[in-house]
């Protein structure tokens, strides 16, 4: 079995992922819903358009709007 080689690119990617996850710690619920919606929309757009950049960006935009508007089930205090 071939051992996984650690390249500088792999290390840089791992650091970027960890920093990105740390940046989400103080996000509000609405911000998290927007980010998740954008991610799901981007994947959906890429799948539907066979990886077309315009489709991916469009899917991310639509997903972000939907994620921002999702009702989380919490009642607002008045």
MARMAR-583625 format. One record per residue (C-alpha): x, y, z. Coordinates in steps of 0.5 Angstrom, whole numbers, plus 500, padded with zeros to 3 digits. Each point is the difference from the previous one (the first is absolute). Layout:
# MARMAR-583625
X / Y / Z
...
This chain:
# MARMAR-583625
500 / 500 / 500
503 / 507 / 498
501 / 505 / 506
496 / 506 / 499
506 / 506 / 499
499 / 506 / 504
502 / 506 / 495
500 / 507 / 501
493 / 501 / 496
497 / 495 / 505
502 / 503 / 506
498 / 507 / 498
493 / 497 / 498
500 / 497 / 507
502 / 507 / 503
494 / 504 / 496
495 / 495 / 502
501 / 501 / 507
501 / 507 / 500
493 / 500 / 496
497 / 496 / 505
502 / 504 / 506
497 / 506 / 497
493 / 498 / 500
500 / 499 / 508
497 / 507 / 501
495 / 500 / 494
493 / 501 / 502
495 / 494 / 498
497 / 504 / 494
508 / 501 / 497
501 / 493 / 501
494 / 498 / 496
502 / 505 / 495
507 / 497 / 499
497 / 493 / 500
495 / 502 / 495
505 / 502 / 496
504 / 494 / 500
495 / 496 / 498
497 / 504 / 495
508 / 500 / 497
500 / 493 / 500
493 / 499 / 497
502 / 505 / 495
506 / 497 / 498
497 / 493 / 499
494 / 503 / 496
504 / 503 / 495
506 / 495 / 500
505 / 505 / 504
499 / 506 / 496
502 / 506 / 504
494 / 504 / 498
495 / 495 / 503
505 / 499 / 506
499 / 507 / 502
493 / 501 / 498
498 / 494 / 504
505 / 503 / 506
496 / 506 / 500
493 / 497 / 499
502 / 496 / 506
502 / 505 / 504
494 / 504 / 499
496 / 494 / 502
504 / 499 / 506
500 / 507 / 503
492 / 500 / 499
499 / 493 / 504
496 / 500 / 506
504 / 497 / 505
493 / 498 / 505
502 / 505 / 505
495 / 505 / 502
503 / 508 / 500
499 / 503 / 507
496 / 507 / 499
